[in-house]
Amino acid sequence: MKKNKIWMSSILAAAMVLSMTGCGASPAEDTATQTRSAEEYVTEAAQTLTEAGSYAGTLKVVSRMDDNEDSMAAEIAMIEEPLQMKVDIENMFSGQSVRTQTYLTEKNEDEVSMYMNYGEEWTEMSLTAEMALQSMQIYDVRENLLLALEKGQDWTQSGAQDDQVTLSGVIPAAAVYEVVNGGSLLQFSGMSGIGENYYTDVEDVPVTLVLEEETGEPVSCTLELTKVQQKVTDNVMRELQSESGGVTVQEYQVTMDISQIDEVKEVAVPAEASSAINYEKEISYNMNEDQAS
């Protein structure tokens, strides 16, 4: 993970230098009169995310299908190394709220403990770091935001207010699968992890990016995925040869906010999680007891 960060930082730094040369103005003029272009803002934001060792964030998903509105809001805190992560989730289904909490904490280089709180009961299980992060991919707003920046195109500044700038761009159709499926962004609708063939004929995805005007740090990113959700749903239904009238997707939007970059120092697992039920240990213990008897 560290090697990847170092490599990406070098690439982004080189790109930034190239984008800022060739203007013909003196250094003094550059400092005094020149503002960042949209592409320069994106490059700076991507470098900030690449180098970030910790962050806080939120993830919001709004889904309306056949006039049924559901939503998910998650509060996130994450430290990259050693891995510590907290995700506090509130799902709204048909007006009913369901809340869960998940914590990841690194046990050693290859193993992670996952603690989950659902219905006031804590459970624990051990996973490889890769499996743990994969299961939580939709909530890793740093990685998903970075992927959107790397694949985004046609950036233009569309607004500036309260010391923040707003950029508009698109994820080109050819990169939609990599961004959406790679970030598990359709997980809320149950369409995560499906094959690229279900993304046939998707269109470019509009992206709105908000950054701090002075520092270039990313603040928020919104992906308009309504048409993607509709196309993927239609393709799945077609393969299933469903005789139903299909599903109408009125809205599917994902918003990722990020803050406290490199300021989160600890993500502590609550003390009450110490009584978590570890079903793996329970099953292993019972099997050993059966063999012994």
C-alpha positions in Angstrom: 0.0 0.0 0.0 2.9 2.4 0.9 4.7 1.6 -2.4 1.5 2.4 -4.4 1.1 5.7 -2.6 4.7 6.7 -3.2 4.5 5.8 -6.9 1.2 7.6 -7.3 2.5 10.7 -5.5 5.4 10.9 -7.9 3.2 10.6 -11.0 0.8 13.3 -9.7 3.6 15.6 -8.7 5.2 15.4 -12.2 1.8 16.0 -13.8 1.3 19.1 -11.7 4.7 20.5 -12.6 4.0 20.0 -16.3 0.5 21.6 -16.1 2.0 24.7 -14.5 4.9 25.3 -16.9 4.9 26.9 -20.3 2.9 30.0 -19.4 5.7 32.5 -20.2 5.0 34.6 -17.2 7.5 35.4 -14.5 7.3 33.7 -11.1 6.1 36.9 -9.6 3.3 37.3 -12.1 2.3 33.6 -11.6 1.9 34.1 -7.9 0.1 37.4 -8.1 -2.3 36.9 -11.0 -2.6 33.2 -12.0 -5.4 31.0 -10.6 -5.7 27.3 -10.8 -7.3 25.7 -13.8 -9.9 23.0 -13.2 -7.4 20.3 -14.2 -4.8 21.7 -11.7 -7.4 21.6 -8.9 -8.2 18.0 -9.8 -4.4 17.1 -9.8 -3.9 18.7 -6.4 -6.9 17.0 -4.9 -5.8 13.6 -6.2 -2.3 14.1 -4.7 -3.8 15.1 -1.4 -5.9 12.0 -1.3 -3.0 9.8 -2.4 -0.8 11.0 0.4 -3.6 11.0 3.1 -2.9 8.6 6.0 -6.2 9.2 7.7 -9.5 10.9 7.3 -13.1 11.3 8.4 -16.0 11.2 5.9 -19.6 10.6 5.2 -21.3 8.6 2.5 -24.9 9.3 1.4 -26.9 7.2 -1.1 -30.4 8.1 -2.2 -32.4 5.5 -4.2 -35.9 5.9 -5.6 -37.2 3.0 -7.6 -40.9 2.6 -8.6 -41.6 5.6 -6.3 -40.1 3.8 -3.3 -37.5 6.0 -1.6 -34.7 4.4 0.4 -31.5 6.0 1.7 -28.3 5.3 3.5 -26.1 7.6 5.5 -22.7 6.5 6.9 -20.3 8.3 9.2 -16.7 7.1 8.6 -13.3 7.4 10.2 -10.3 5.6 8.9 -6.6 5.3 9.5 -4.6 3.6 6.7 -1.7 2.0 8.7 -2.1 0.3 11.0 -5.6 -0.2 9.7 -8.4 1.2 11.9 -11.8 1.9 10.6 -15.2 2.9 11.9 -18.5 3.0 9.9 -21.7 4.1 11.6 -24.6 3.4 9.2 -28.2 4.4 9.2 -30.3 2.7 6.5 -33.9 3.9 5.8 -36.2 1.4 4.1 -39.8 2.3 3.6 -39.5 4.9 6.4 -38.0 2.4 8.8 -34.6 3.1 10.3 -32.0 0.4 10.7 -28.7 1.3 12.3 -25.4 -0.7 12.4 -21.8 -0.1 13.4 -18.7 -1.8 12.0 -15.2 -1.5 13.2 -12.0 -2.9 11.6 -8.8 -3.2 13.6 -5.5 -4.7 12.4 -4.3 -7.7 14.4 -1.2 -8.2 12.3 0.1 -7.5 8.8 -2.3 -10.0 7.2 -5.3 -10.3 9.6 -8.0 -7.9 10.6 -10.7 -8.2 13.3 -14.2 -7.0 12.3 -16.6 -6.0 15.0 -20.3 -5.5 14.1 -23.1 -4.1 16.2 -26.6 -5.0 15.0 -29.7 -4.9 17.1 -27.6 -4.1 20.2 -25.6 -7.4 19.8 -21.9 -7.4 19.0 -20.2 -10.0 16.8 -16.6 -10.5 15.9 -14.8 -12.3 13.1 -11.3 -12.5 11.7 -10.6 -11.7 8.0 -7.6 -11.1 5.8 -6.9 -7.4 5.3 -7.9 -7.7 1.7 -11.2 -9.4 2.4 -12.0 -6.9 5.1 -11.3 -3.9 2.9 -13.2 -5.4 0.0 -16.3 -5.9 2.2 -16.1 -2.2 3.2 -15.2 -0.8 -0.2 -18.3 1.4 -0.6 -17.5 3.2 2.6 -13.8 4.0 1.7 -14.6 7.4 0.4 -10.9 8.3 0.0 -10.2 5.4 -2.4 -13.5 5.9 -4.2 -13.1 9.6 -4.5 -9.6 9.2 -5.8 -10.8 6.7 -8.4 -13.4 9.2 -9.6 -10.7 11.9 -9.9 -8.3 9.7 -11.8 -11.0 8.6 -14.3 -12.9 11.9 -14.6 -12.6 14.0 -17.7 -13.8 17.4 -19.1 -13.4 19.2 -15.8 -14.7 22.8 -15.8 -15.3 25.2 -12.9 -19.0 25.7 -12.5 -19.1 27.8 -9.3 -17.3 29.4 -6.4 -18.8 30.3 -3.0 -17.7 30.5 0.7 -14.0 29.9 -0.2 -14.9 26.7 -2.1 -14.9 26.0 -5.8 -17.2 23.6 -7.6 -16.0 21.6 -10.6 -18.2 19.6 -13.1 -16.9 16.7 -15.1 -17.9 13.2 -16.3 -16.7 9.7 -15.9 -16.6 8.5 -19.5 -18.7 5.5 -20.4 -15.6 3.3 -20.9 -14.5 3.9 -17.3 -17.9 3.7 -15.6 -17.6 0.0 -14.7 -14.2 0.5 -13.1 -15.4 3.4 -11.0 -18.9 2.2 -10.1 -18.3 -1.5 -9.6 -14.7 -0.9 -8.3 -16.1 1.3 -5.6 -19.1 -1.0 -4.9 -21.3 2.1 -5.5 -24.4 0.1 -6.4 -24.1 -2.1 -3.3 -27.1 -0.4 -1.7 -29.3 -1.6 -4.5 -27.8 -5.1 -4.5 -26.0 -4.7 -7.8 -22.4 -4.8 -6.5 -19.9 -7.3 -7.8 -21.6 -8.1 -11.1 -19.9 -8.6 -14.5 -19.0 -5.8 -16.8 -21.4 -7.2 -19.4 -24.3 -5.8 -17.4 -22.8 -2.3 -17.9 -23.3 -2.5 -21.7 -24.6 0.8 -23.2 -24.1 2.9 -20.1 -23.6 6.6 -20.7 -21.1 9.0 -19.2 -21.7 9.7 -15.6 -21.9 13.4 -14.4 -19.6 14.3 -11.5 -19.7 17.3 -9.2 -16.6 18.0 -7.2 -16.3 20.6 -4.4 -12.8 21.7 -3.2 -11.3 24.3 -0.8 -10.4 27.2 -3.0 -7.1 28.1 -1.2 -5.7 24.6 -0.5 -7.3 22.6 -3.3 -8.3 19.9 -0.7 -11.3 17.9 -1.7 -14.5 18.4 0.3 -17.3 16.6 -1.6 -18.0 14.5 -4.7 -21.4 13.6 -6.1 -22.0 11.0 -8.8 -25.3 10.9 -10.6 -25.9 7.2 -11.2 -29.6 7.2 -12.0 -29.1 6.2 -15.7 -26.4 3.6 -14.8 -28.7 2.0 -12.2 -31.5 1.9 -14.8 -29.3 0.4 -17.5 -27.7 -2.2 -15.2 -31.2 -3.2 -13.8 -32.6 -3.5 -17.3 -29.7 -5.7 -18.5 -30.0 -8.0 -15.4 -33.8 -8.3 -15.9 -33.3 -9.0 -19.6 -30.8 -11.9 -18.8 -33.2 -13.3 -16.3 -35.9 -13.1 -19.0 -38.2 -11.5 -16.4 -41.8 -11.3 -17.4 -42.4 -8.3 -15.1 -42.8 -4.8 -16.4 -39.3 -4.0 -15.2 -38.1 -1.5 -12.6 -38.2 2.3 -13.1 -35.3 4.1 -11.5 -36.2 7.7 -10.7 -33.0 8.5 -8.7 -29.8 6.9 -7.6 -27.2 9.3 -6.3 -24.0 8.9 -4.3 -22.4 11.7 -2.4 -19.0 11.3 -0.7 -17.7 13.9 1.8 -14.2 13.9 3.2 -12.7 16.0 6.0 -10.0 15.9 8.8 -7.4 14.7 6.3 -4.4 13.4 8.2 -6.0 14.6 11.5 -7.7 11.3 12.7 -5.2 9.8 15.2 -7.2 6.9 16.7 -10.3 4.9 15.9 -11.1 3.0 19.1 -13.3 -0.1 19.3 -16.0 0.5 22.0 -15.4 -1.3 25.3 -18.8 -3.1 25.0 -17.4 -4.9 21.9 -15.2 -6.9 24.2 -18.2 -9.2 24.8 -18.7 -9.8 21.1 -19.8 -13.2 20.0 -17.2 -14.9 17.8 -19.1 -17.5 15.8 -15.9 -18.9 14.3 -14.5 -19.7 17.7 -17.9 -21.0 18.9 -18.1 -23.4 15.9 -14.4 -24.5 16.3 -14.9 -25.1 20.0 -18.1 -27.2 19.4 -16.4 -29.2 16.7 -13.4 -29.9 19.0 -15.8 -30.9 21.8 -17.7 -33.3 19.5 -14.4 -34.9 18.4 -13.2 -35.3 22.0 -16.4 -37.0 23.0 
